Amino acid sequence: MYKDEFNLTSDMILEKNFKIDTRGYRLKEVDQFLDLVIADYEHFYAIIRGLEKEKEDNLEQIINLKQEIRNLKTNVEIVKATPQMPSSGTNLDVLKRLSRLEKVVYGDKELDEE
């Protein structure tokens, strides 16, 4: 995933050989190599900080979602425990029933008057 983003691999660091001058290793060569190591370390730490932040965000989201699930389960239990009233239908159903009753009641009176 991040493999191509770094300057050095562990094998490159392990196998690095510096040229030796009369006073020891060439300082410029060592400094350049250490600059690469430092750059990689800074990049590693940036990645670690980003992943830790992402982890914290994910944990917070998990906690919120678990709380929401608990609340929904509680609501479902409350609804199941609540006695259900018989379904009276919609307003349209009520109006249709009322219309039929009026026809029966008033229709019979009209028939009696004739």
Phi and psi in degrees as GROMACS dihedral restraints (atoms count N, CA, C in turn):
[ dihedral_restraints ]
;  ai    aj    ak    al  type     phi  dphi    fc
    3     4     5     6     1  -104.4    20    10
    4     5     6     7     1     4.6    20    10
    6     7     8     9     1   -54.7    20    10
    7     8     9    10     1   -40.3    20    10
    9    10    11    12     1   -82.1    20    10
   10    11    12    13     1    -3.3    20    10
   12    13    14    15     1   -89.7    20    10
   13    14    15    16     1    -5.2    20    10
   15    16    17    18     1  -109.4    20    10
   16    17    18    19     1   154.4    20    10
   18    19    20    21     1   -78.1    20    10
   19    20    21    22     1   -37.4    20    10
   21    22    23    24     1  -126.3    20    10
   22    23    24    25     1   154.7    20    10
   24    25    26    27     1  -110.6    20    10
   25    26    27    28     1   167.9    20    10
   27    28    29    30     1   -63.1    20    10
   28    29    30    31     1   -35.8    20    10
   30    31    32    33     1   -65.5    20    10
   31    32    33    34     1   -39.3    20    10
   33    34    35    36     1   -63.3    20    10
   34    35    36    37     1   -39.2    20    10
   36    37    38    39     1   -68.5    20    10
   37    38    39    40     1   -43.9    20    10
   39    40    41    42     1   -63.9    20    10
   40    41    42    43     1   -39.0    20    10
   42    43    44    45     1   -92.0    20    10
   43    44    45    46     1     3.2    20    10
   45    46    47    48     1   -66.8    20    10
   46    47    48    49     1   126.9    20    10
   48    49    50    51     1  -119.1    20    10
   49    50    51    52     1   128.6    20    10
   51    52    53    54     1   -96.4    20    10
   52    53    54    55     1   146.0    20    10
   54    55    56    57     1   -76.0    20    10
   55    56    57    58     1   147.0    20    10
   57    58    59    60     1  -107.6    20    10
   58    59    60    61     1   132.6    20    10
   60    61    62    63     1  -100.5    20    10
   61    62    63    64     1  -171.7    20    10
   63    64    65    66     1   -65.3    20    10
   64    65    66    67     1   -29.2    20    10
   66    67    68    69     1   -98.2    20    10
   67    68    69    70     1    -2.3    20    10
   69    70    71    72     1   133.4    20    10
   70    71    72    73     1  -151.0    20    10
   72    73    74    75     1   -67.6    20    10
   73    74    75    76     1   152.4    20    10
   75    76    77    78     1   -71.8    20    10
   76    77    78    79     1   117.0    20    10
   78    79    80    81     1   -61.2    20    10
   79    80    81    82     1   -40.8    20    10
   81    82    83    84     1   -62.2    20    10
   82    83    84    85     1   -42.1    20    10
   84    85    86    87     1   -66.1    20    10
   85    86    87    88     1   -41.7    20    10
   87    88    89    90     1   -65.7    20    10
   88    89    90    91     1   -44.2    20    10
   90    91    92    93     1   -61.6    20    10
   91    92    93    94     1   -42.7    20    10
   93    94    95    96     1   -62.5    20    10
   94    95    96    97     1   -42.3    20    10
   96    97    98    99     1   -65.4    20    10
   97    98    99   100     1   -43.5    20    10
   99   100   101   102     1   -65.1    20    10
  100   101   102   103     1   -33.2    20    10
  102   103   104   105     1   -61.6    20    10
  103   104   105   106     1   -40.8    20    10
  105   106   107   108     1   -64.1    20    10
  106   107   108   109     1   -42.0    20    10
  108   109   110   111     1   -63.2    20    10
  109   110   111   112     1   -44.0    20    10
  111   112   113   114     1   -62.9    20    10
  112   113   114   115     1   -43.4    20    10
  114   115   116   117     1   -60.7    20    10
  115   116   117   118     1   -42.9    20    10
  117   118   119   120     1   -64.5    20    10
  118   119   120   121     1   -42.4    20    10
  120   121   122   123     1   -61.2    20    10
  121   122   123   124     1   -43.7    20    10
  123   124   125   126     1   -61.2    20    10
  124   125   126   127     1   -39.2    20    10
  126   127   128   129     1   -66.2    20    10
  127   128   129   130     1   -41.8    20    10
  129   130   131   132     1   -58.0    20    10
  130   131   132   133     1   -47.9    20    10
  132   133   134   135     1   -64.6    20    10
  133   134   135   136     1   -36.8    20    10
  135   136   137   138     1   -64.2    20    10
  136   137   138   139     1   -42.1    20    10
  138   139   140   141     1   -63.9    20    10
  139   140   141   142     1   -44.0    20    10
  141   142   143   144     1   -61.7    20    10
  142   143   144   145     1   -45.4    20    10
  144   145   146   147     1   -61.6    20    10
  145   146   147   148     1   -41.7    20    10
  147   148   149   150     1   -63.8    20    10
  148   149   150   151     1   -42.6    20    10
  150   151   152   153     1   -68.5    20    10
  151   152   153   154     1   -36.4    20    10
  153   154   155   156     1   -65.9    20    10
  154   155   156   157     1   -40.3    20    10
  156   157   158   159     1   -63.5    20    10
  157   158   159   160     1   -44.1    20    10
  159   160   161   162     1   -62.2    20    10
  160   161   162   163     1   -39.9    20    10
  162   163   164   165     1   -63.2    20    10
  163   164   165   166     1   -45.2    20    10
  165   166   167   168     1   -60.7    20    10
  166   167   168   169     1   -43.7    20    10
  168   169   170   171     1   -62.0    20    10
  169   170   171   172     1   -42.8    20    10
  171   172   173   174     1   -65.2    20    10
  172   173   174   175     1   -40.5    20    10
  174   175   176   177     1   -64.3    20    10
  175   176   177   178     1   -40.5    20    10
  177   178   179   180     1   -63.4    20    10
  178   179   180   181     1   -42.0    20    10
  180   181   182   183     1   -65.3    20    10
  181   182   183   184     1   -39.2    20    10
  183   184   185   186     1   -62.5    20    10
  184   185   186   187     1   -44.2    20    10
  186   187   188   189     1   -60.9    20    10
  187   188   189   190     1   -44.8    20    10
  189   190   191   192     1   -63.2    20    10
  190   191   192   193     1   -42.0    20    10
  192   193   194   195     1   -67.9    20    10
  193   194   195   196     1   -38.5    20    10
  195   196   197   198     1   -63.8    20    10
  196   197   198   199     1   -40.0    20    10
  198   199   200   201     1   -64.4    20    10
  199   200   201   202     1   -41.3    20    10
  201   202   203   204     1   -63.9    20    10
  202   203   204   205     1   -39.8    20    10
  204   205   206   207     1   -63.2    20    10
  205   206   207   208     1   -44.0    20    10
  207   208   209   210     1   -60.2    20    10
  208   209   210   211     1   -43.6    20    10
  210   211   212   213     1   -62.8    20    10
  211   212   213   214     1   -43.1    20    10
  213   214   215   216     1   -66.3    20    10
  214   215   216   217     1   -39.7    20    10
  216   217   218   219     1   -62.9    20    10
  217   218   219   220     1   -40.1    20    10
  219   220   221   222     1   -63.1    20    10
  220   221   222   223     1   -43.3    20    10
  222   223   224   225     1   -63.1    20    10
  223   224   225   226     1   -39.8    20    10
  225   226   227   228     1   -64.3    20    10
  226   227   228   229     1   -42.2    20    10
  228   229   230   231     1   -63.4    20    10
  229   230   231   232     1   -39.3    20    10
  231   232   233   234     1   -64.5    20    10
  232   233   234   235     1   -43.7    20    10
  234   235   236   237     1   -64.8    20    10
  235   236   237   238     1   -41.0    20    10
  237   238   239   240     1   -65.5    20    10
  238   239   240   241     1   -35.6    20    10
  240   241   242   243     1   -79.0    20    10
  241   242   243   244     1   -20.6    20    10
  243   244   245   246     1   -75.7    20    10
  244   245   246   247     1   128.4    20    10
  246   247   248   249     1   -64.1    20    10
  247   248   249   250     1   133.6    20    10
  249   250   251   252     1   -86.8    20    10
  250   251   252   253     1   133.6    20    10
  252   253   254   255     1   -78.8    20    10
  253   254   255   256     1   147.1    20    10
  255   256   257   258     1   -60.7    20    10
  256   257   258   259     1   140.8    20    10
  258   259   260   261     1   -69.7    20    10
  259   260   261   262     1   119.2    20    10
  261   262   263   264     1   -93.3    20    10
  262   263   264   265     1    -0.9    20    10
  264   265   266   267     1    86.4    20    10
  265   266   267   268     1  -177.4    20    10
  267   268   269   270     1   -88.0    20    10
  268   269   270   271     1   175.4    20    10
  270   271   272   273     1   -60.4    20    10
  271   272   273   274     1   -35.3    20    10
  273   274   275   276     1   -63.1    20    10
  274   275   276   277     1   -42.0    20    10
  276   277   278   279     1   -62.4    20    10
  277   278   279   280     1   -41.0    20    10
  279   280   281   282     1   -63.8    20    10
  280   281   282   283     1   -43.5    20    10
  282   283   284   285     1   -64.2    20    10
  283   284   285   286     1   -38.9    20    10
  285   286   287   288     1   -64.7    20    10
  286   287   288   289     1   -43.2    20    10
  288   289   290   291     1   -64.3    20    10
  289   290   291   292     1   -41.5    20    10
  291   292   293   294     1   -63.4    20    10
  292   293   294   295     1   -41.1    20    10
  294   295   296   297     1   -62.9    20    10
  295   296   297   298     1   -43.2    20    10
  297   298   299   300     1   -63.5    20    10
  298   299   300   301     1   -41.7    20    10
  300   301   302   303     1   -63.7    20    10
  301   302   303   304     1   -41.3    20    10
  303   304   305   306     1   -62.6    20    10
  304   305   306   307     1   -40.4    20    10
  306   307   308   309     1   -62.5    20    10
  307   308   309   310     1   -40.8    20    10
  309   310   311   312     1   -67.1    20    10
  310   311   312   313     1   -47.1    20    10
  312   313   314   315     1   -69.0    20    10
  313   314   315   316     1   -53.0    20    10
  315   316   317   318     1   -78.0    20    10
  316   317   318   319     1   -30.2    20    10
  318   319   320   321     1   -64.8    20    10
  319   320   321   322     1   -38.7    20    10
  321   322   323   324     1   -67.4    20    10
  322   323   324   325     1   -38.0    20    10
  324   325   326   327     1   -65.7    20    10
  325   326   327   328     1   -41.2    20    10
  327   328   329   330     1   -64.0    20    10
  328   329   330   331     1   -37.2    20    10
  330   331   332   333     1   -67.7    20    10
  331   332   333   334     1   -38.0    20    10
  333   334   335   336     1   -67.9    20    10
  334   335   336   337     1   -35.3    20    10
  336   337   338   339     1   -71.8    20    10
  337   338   339   340     1   -28.4    20    10
